Amino acid sequence: MWTLLKIELFKISKRPRTYISFAAILAIVMIFQFAFKADGENYMNLMLQGINDSFQLDKQNAMNGYFMCYIILNTLLVQIPILVALIAGDAISGEANMGTLRLVLTKPISRQELLLAKFYASIIYTIILLLWMAILSLGLSLIIFGSGDMLIFRVSGEVSQIMQITSDDILWRYIAAFAYAALALTVIVSVAILLSLFAENSIGPIITTICIVLVFTIVSNMNVPLIDKHIKPYLFTSYLVGWKGFFYIATTAEGVPIRGSIENMNSIVKSIIILVGHIGGLFMLSTYLFNKKDILS
Amino acid sequence: MQDTIVEVRNLSKSFKNFEAVKNISFEIAKGSVYGFLGQNGAGKSTTMRMLLSLIEPTNGEINIFNKPLKGNEKYILSNIGAIIEKPDTYNYLSGYENLKIFSKIFKLPSTKSTLDKLLERVGLSGRGNDKVKSYSQGMKQRLGIAIALLNDPDFIILDEPTNGLDPQGIADIRNLIIHFSKNEGKTILISSHLINEIEMVADSMIILHKGEKVVEGKVSELLDPARTLVKIESNNTKSVIQIISESQWVQHLVSNDSLSFEMNKNDIPLLIKFLVEHEIPVENLKSNHSLENYFLQLTNS
């Protein structure tokens, strides 16, 4: 299994398309950082419009590396599934297209082992992509913008809220958020690999995965009671942004943030269970179908 | 009696409403070269894919190395080398990298000297570092064969291995097959849609047509020179038949209204002599084996 995984990682590392995602993240993050460095104060003014009179905030300090990372994650974690689908959607279909699937499967390895190796390799790729994103959006932002307490702007229904997390209480939240994002993106990997079984070129599974994520995300963001109750709970996209929960800090009755706390841990745990369930279900279905599949490519 | 490496019984495969392979049975003896002959769509590749566990049979049994394929895939595949249809490899990797990947799957040493020896064996010396996408079709075929030979298999399956090759490439592959069989004692299953290709390398063969077994046997018996079909073209067929019917050659006539004979290939000069002696005007004389003729009829039908 370890050998197969190393082979899969080697193959991924040798394909130019692998590096497109890293280049895309680098470009997006640097554009963000440049824009905020150049004109961040206007952004803060816009965000703090209406509460400027009630609170006295140090805008210069609020525009720090932690805040930048949060802004970048909010934008990028919606796009990352597309980059993940580029690799996972190619896992089986790319080999079928090249004709190497039949070559590999005439060797003494089981289909389950091959699928598992491709699944793990796609997850490792996703984690490396997230680490790259963490280095750029958090590490580089801290170097450029410095450290400090972090402000979270939260809109819940018609209520807008600003929460402040002290600088010594932030890093673990980012580690947890990136770990959660890795889990959420593993669902995308599972969807893409499942679709990859049915195609003999990688374009189809990649585009279909992206379409599924787009449609599900739109539905997940609709505020219709019927959809809220009967559809959203079953869509994995409803749980993709669950990482934000790590930044929603619990407060005392007087509204004072409690250091090291999370407002709704149960919701995060529930989301994790649902995501893991999706991954397990999709992977088992993929294994079943792959074992049954006639290799005609 | 020779040991049997492959034993196939009542093998069938259906895809939805299409029956690709219909109830075929055959055996392959250890150390022999067995030919699969048939036009495109005859069921050759489907049968080979079933032998390699790439396709699940609808019915039938496959035993390889005296074990049922089902449930023993890993053991059986570890002793098989195969090229199915095209010798596709990872074209974004070099020849060495491709060989290394498959060496690792077989848990074999993949030192440069080992791989160099293998590349030399298939005539790819000095090209190991080049990306496969820069290889010609013939070089890709050779690399495919090198991958198939990595594990020093007892049984080699080659599906149309000479497709797309130039005459020199075809001759090289043919010599390799003969070498593996005669000098290394390997059992080889080779498919082709060309009878002469099978005739040159195979000991036994099976002809498949539209998924069914048409004929099976030893090549030496099936392509016995005694069953050569000779066809003569003349501008006066009727009178020639008249002359023939009064001679010893009448026993070789296939029908009474055409100048077709089934006879020993060695007797063709005698027939020509007879025709010349009787001043029979001959416009053309063609000879081919009756099985080849039969196969060509199948192919053209």
Interface residues (C-beta under 8 A of the other chain):
Chain A: T3 L4 K6 I7 F10 K11 K14 R15 P16 M98 G99 T100 R102 L103 V104 L105 T106 K107 P108 I109 S110 K292 D294 I295 L296
Chain B: F15 R49 L52 S53 L54 I55 E56 E73 K74 Y75 L77 S78 I80 A82 I84 E85 K86 D88 T89 Y90 N91 Y92 L93 E97 I101 F102 K104 I105 F106 K107 G144 I147
